[in-house]
Amino acid sequence: MKLSTDVIHRLLNTPKSTLITLLNLTGLLRCHRLKRAAEADSSQGRMQLMGAVYVLAAITSITSIPEATAKNYSIDHLKLYAHSRILDYKEFQCFNKIITKESRWNYKAKNGSHYGLGQMKSQHYRDLDPFRQIDATLKYITNRYHTSCKAWAFHQERNYY
């Protein structure tokens, strides 16, 4: 059975509804992970899990990352994109606090020799679109601190991360 893109577009017509849909799907997947092995191996459990995976695949195939222009750039889109990369809500909140403190979600922010959303020193980072800046910032945080909340705790102590 093919999933109609109209259904997906109705589910994703606003950033808030997209976030709610993704949180519900994430919760469903998390629930299946926590079940006992015998229950997770049942055919009904596999069908539900495959349905959730199918919907997530459909969402990612029809939602592409737009080019960052003044016309379609919005903080809500960037936050939604970041949240899609950080599934844990608490970790996303920590990431949100870091980016808000560093650049107020302005991908063109500059502070001395630091650029972009995450205020990185690299000029290559400065030239990235805001969605790639989010990816680069998350990679940096993961490599250095392992989690966004540990990075935020470090930031609170030293006023940088």
C-alpha positions, 0 to 999 in steps of 0.5 A, a space after each residue: 500500500 502506497 502512502 499518499 503524500 497528501 497525508 504527509 503534507 497534512 501532517 506536516 503543514 506547520 512546524 508544530 504539527 511536524 514536531 508532534 508527529 515526529 515525537 509521536 513516531 519517536 515514542 512509538 519506536 522507543 516503546 518497541 525498543 523497550 519491549 521484551 524480546 519475545 514481544 518485539 519478535 511478534 508479527 504484530 510488533 514487527 508490523 507496527 514497527 515497520 509502519 512507523 519506519 515506513 512513515 519516517 522514510 516517507 517524511 524524510 523522502 518528501 521533505 528536503 533541506 531547502 537552500 538557505 536564503 532570506 526568503 525561506 530561512 526561519 528559526 522555526 525551520 532550523 529548530 525543527 531540523 535540529 530537533 530531527 537530529 536530536 531526538 531526545 527532548 532534554 538534549 534538544 533543549 540544551 542544544 537550543 540554549 547553546 545556540 540561542 546564547 551564542 547566536 540567537 539562531 542567526 546563521 550569519 552571526 559574527 563575533 570577532 573570528 567566530 561565525 554562524 549558529 555555533 560560533 565556530 572559528 572556521 571560515 569553512 563553517 561560516 560559508 555553510 548553510 544554516 542546516 549544515 552549520 547545525 550538523 557541524 555544531 552537533 558533530 563538534 559537541 558529540 566529539 568533545 562533550 558527548 551530549 548537548 547537556 554536558 556542553 551546556 553545563 560546560 558553557 554555563 561554567 566558562 561562558 564558552 563551549 
